Amino acid sequence: MTHKVLAGITIIEQGTFITGPAAGMLLADLGADVIKVEQPGAGDPFRAFQGGLYSPHFQTYNRNKRSLTLDAKNADDAKVFDELIAGADVYIQNFRPGAAERLGAGESRLRSLNPRLVYCAISGFGQTGPAAGRPAYDTVAQAASGFLNLLVNPANPRVVGPAIADALTGFYAAYGILGALVERGRTGVGRKVEVSMLEAMCHFNLDAFTHYFAEGEVMGPYSRPSVSQSYTLRCRDDKWVALHMSSPEKFWQGLARAIERPALFQDPRFADRNARIAHQEELIVLLSDLFRARDRADWCERLQAEDVPHAPMYDTSEALEDPQAKHMEIEIEGHHPEIGRWRTVRSPVSFDGVRDRQVTPPPTLGEHDAEIRAALAARRQPA
């Protein structure tokens, strides 16, 4: 059995949608006992899907947790919540500012129950300030931080990609919580950890801000791909391959041999890094025409033989079938007594060379009500 580095840490998560649950899941993956406190009847709003309460969205961010249903307006349930807090190490919420206090879950009250508690509050725009009360979802935070501007294609301006801001805010929250837990090991006292989606995405967008601060350059969606010399190219079989050529000349010479154009990079337009950046559009057209002449598998074989930095541009159904992904055992599965076989992607972090392949599927709503209440009742009994 894999040793879990956060074994013995108890976390109470009152998270909904993504940011709070993502933070809880990251810590659960490391072995913390994460008790997800949910409203009776409906639970986390992310559960709802096709008449049920086990959506793919919910499954993404709630594995390795236990579910407990509590109604904050019920006096007995409020006592159960306080008992949980008294014995917990961490509390996570991603309510709008002020909501936790109205629900009796504000930091000062919970700390009075447990001075060792690490209290994590996740928000959209921060706990104070002119935008603190505004609703914030993933796209809102991406836009406000300047990050969305780097993703939207000006020729086809529409939002693309997954919920980056939500997931990353969860990562930053977990990062802050771990720091607070390390400090508490020295001081015995908990901290209040605060992170907003705005702050998280501004930090994640640090490269763009650094270019602006240092050079006055406002980066756009093609700035980094131009400098890094990155390409996506359609092959004859309508599959795609990606190249990230960077600057080492050996990669460019390898590409020239793979495409059977050994003199291509003697052309003044493509002869050195600055020329290739200046003429990238022309190089894209040239490479696009060449790559349509062969199937993707043929191109990957040629590129690999010349040590050119590349990968097939897989879709979700393909990526985990790659021999390297299979070797790394990235796909794992667990078994749920009601759901049956359940597949996911393992934590990317290994300790002492051991990959963590253990996983508990996300809980059904209130799945652990009896178990958790019984443990609290046993704790109340005199020794």
Backbone hydrogen bonds, N-H to C=O, Kabsch-Sander energy under -0.5 kcal/mol:
donor,donor_aa,acceptor,acceptor_aa,energy
5,V,3,H,-0.5
6,L,30,L,-3.2
7,A,4,K,-1.7
9,I,6,L,-2.1
11,I,33,D,-2.8
12,I,90,V,-2.8
13,E,11,I,-0.6
13,E,35,I,-2.6
14,Q,12,I,-0.6
14,Q,92,I,-3.4
20,G,16,T,-0.6
22,A,18,I,-3.5
23,A,19,T,-1.8
24,G,20,G,-2.4
25,M,21,P,-2.7
26,L,22,A,-2.2
27,L,23,A,-1.7
28,A,24,G,-2.4
29,D,25,M,-2.9
30,L,26,L,-0.8
31,G,28,A,-1.9
32,A,27,L,-2.1
33,D,9,I,-3.0
34,V,32,A,-1.1
34,V,64,N,-0.6
35,I,11,I,-3.2
35,I,33,D,-0.7
36,K,34,V,-0.7
36,K,66,R,-3.8
37,V,13,E,-2.4
37,V,35,I,-0.8
38,E,36,K,-0.5
38,E,68,L,-2.7
42,A,40,P,-1.1
43,G,39,Q,-1.5
47,R,44,D,-2.8
48,A,45,P,-0.8
49,F,52,G,-1.9
52,G,49,F,-2.5
55,S,47,R,-1.4
58,F,46,F,-0.7
59,Q,55,S,-2.6
60,T,56,P,-1.8
61,Y,57,H,-0.9
61,Y,58,F,-0.7
62,N,59,Q,-0.8
64,N,360,T,-3.0
65,K,62,N,-0.7
66,R,34,V,-2.7
68,L,36,K,-2.7
70,L,38,E,-2.4
70,L,68,L,-0.5
72,A,70,L,-0.7
74,N,71,D,-2.1
75,A,73,K,-0.5
78,A,74,N,-2.5
79,K,75,A,-1.8
80,V,76,D,-1.9
81,F,77,D,-2.5
82,D,78,A,-2.1
83,E,79,K,-2.2
84,L,80,V,-2.4
85,I,81,F,-2.4
86,A,82,D,-2.3
87,G,83,E,-1.2
87,G,84,L,-0.6
88,A,85,I,-1.3
89,D,10,T,-2.7
90,V,10,T,-1.7
91,Y,118,V,-2.6
92,I,12,I,-2.6
93,Q,120,C,-2.0
94,N,14,Q,-0.8
99,A,96,R,-2.3
100,A,96,R,-0.5
102,R,98,G,-1.6
103,L,99,A,-1.6
104,G,101,E,-1.3
105,A,100,A,-3.5
110,L,106,G,-2.2
111,R,107,E,-2.5
112,S,108,S,-1.5
113,L,109,R,-1.0
114,N,110,L,-1.3
117,L,114,N,-1.9
118,V,89,D,-2.6
119,Y,117,L,-0.7
119,Y,191,R,-2.7
120,C,91,Y,-3.3
120,C,118,V,-0.6
121,A,119,Y,-0.5
121,A,193,V,-2.9
122,I,93,Q,-2.6
122,I,120,C,-0.5
123,S,195,V,-1.9
132,A,129,G,-1.5
134,R,131,A,-1.8
141,A,137,Y,-2.1
142,Q,138,D,-2.4
143,A,139,T,-2.4
144,A,140,V,-2.6
145,S,141,A,-1.7
146,G,143,A,-1.2
147,F,142,Q,-1.2
148,L,142,Q,-2.1
150,L,147,F,-1.9
151,L,148,L,-1.8
152,V,148,L,-1.9
156,N,153,N,-1.5
158,R,156,N,-1.2
164,I,162,P,-2.1
167,A,163,A,-2.0
168,L,164,I,-2.7
169,T,165,A,-2.2
170,G,166,D,-1.7
171,F,167,A,-1.8
172,Y,168,L,-2.7
173,A,169,T,-2.3
174,A,170,G,-2.3
175,Y,171,F,-2.4
176,G,172,Y,-2.3
177,I,173,A,-2.5
178,L,174,A,-2.5
179,G,175,Y,-1.9
180,A,176,G,-2.3
181,L,177,I,-2.4
182,V,178,L,-2.1
183,E,179,G,-2.2
184,R,180,A,-2.5
185,G,181,L,-1.4
186,R,182,V,-0.6
186,R,183,E,-1.7
187,T,183,E,-2.3
188,G,184,R,-2.9
190,G,115,P,-2.3
193,V,119,Y,-3.6
193,V,191,R,-0.6
194,E,192,K,-0.6
195,V,121,A,-1.7
197,M,123,S,-2.0
198,L,124,G,-2.0
200,A,196,S,-2.6
201,M,197,M,-2.4
202,C,198,L,-2.1
203,H,199,E,-2.3
204,F,200,A,-2.3
205,N,201,M,-1.6
206,L,203,H,-1.6
208,A,205,N,-0.7
209,F,205,N,-1.6
210,T,206,L,-2.8
211,H,207,D,-2.2
212,Y,208,A,-1.8
213,F,209,F,-3.2
214,A,210,T,-2.9
215,E,211,H,-2.4
216,G,211,H,-0.5
216,G,212,Y,-1.6
217,E,211,H,-1.4
219,M,217,E,-0.8
223,S,220,G,-1.5
224,R,220,G,-0.6
226,S,222,Y,-1.6
227,V,223,S,-2.0
228,S,224,R,-3.3
229,Q,225,P,-0.7
230,S,225,P,-2.3
231,Y,243,L,-2.7
233,L,241,V,-2.8
235,C,239,K,-3.4
236,R,291,F,-0.7
236,R,294,R,-3.0
238,D,235,C,-1.9
241,V,233,L,-2.1
242,A,311,A,-3.0
243,L,231,Y,-2.6
244,H,309,P,-1.8
245,M,229,Q,-2.7
246,S,228,S,-2.3
251,F,248,P,-1.1
252,W,248,P,-1.0
253,Q,249,E,-2.4
254,G,250,K,-2.0
255,L,251,F,-2.2
256,A,252,W,-2.4
257,R,253,Q,-1.9
258,A,254,G,-2.3
259,I,255,L,-2.3
260,E,257,R,-0.9
261,R,256,A,-2.8
264,L,261,R,-2.2
266,Q,263,A,-2.0
267,D,263,A,-0.5
267,D,264,L,-1.4
270,F,267,D,-2.1
271,A,267,D,-0.5
276,R,272,D,-2.5
277,I,273,R,-2.2
278,A,274,N,-2.3
279,H,275,A,-1.9
280,Q,277,I,-1.1
283,L,279,H,-1.9
284,I,280,Q,-2.9
285,V,281,E,-1.9
286,L,282,E,-2.2
287,L,283,L,-2.9
288,S,284,I,-2.6
289,D,285,V,-2.0
290,L,286,L,-1.7
291,F,287,L,-2.8
292,R,288,S,-1.1
293,A,290,L,-1.6
294,R,291,F,-1.1
299,W,295,D,-2.1
300,C,296,R,-3.0
301,E,297,A,-2.0
302,R,298,D,-2.2
303,L,299,W,-3.1
304,Q,300,C,-2.5
305,A,301,E,-1.8
306,E,302,R,-1.0
307,D,304,Q,-1.4
308,V,303,L,-2.6
310,H,308,V,-0.6
311,A,242,A,-1.7
313,M,240,W,-2.3
314,Y,312,P,-1.7
318,E,315,D,-1.4
319,A,315,D,-2.0
320,L,316,T,-0.6
321,E,318,E,-1.9
322,D,318,E,-0.5
322,D,319,A,-1.1
326,K,322,D,-2.5
327,H,323,P,-2.4
328,M,324,Q,-2.3
329,E,326,K,-1.2
330,I,325,A,-1.8
332,I,344,T,-2.4
334,G,342,W,-2.8
336,H,340,G,-2.5
340,G,336,H,-2.5
342,W,334,G,-2.6
344,T,332,I,-2.5
346,R,330,I,-2.8
351,F,354,V,-1.4
354,V,351,F,-1.8
355,R,353,G,-0.6
357,R,355,R,-1.0
367,E,364,T,-2.2
368,H,67,S,-2.0
369,D,366,G,-1.8
372,I,368,H,-2.7
373,R,369,D,-2.4
374,A,370,A,-2.4
375,A,371,E,-1.8
376,L,372,I,-2.0
377,A,373,R,-2.3
378,A,374,A,-2.3
379,R,375,A,-1.7
380,R,376,L,-1.3
381,Q,377,A,-0.8
381,Q,378,A,-0.6
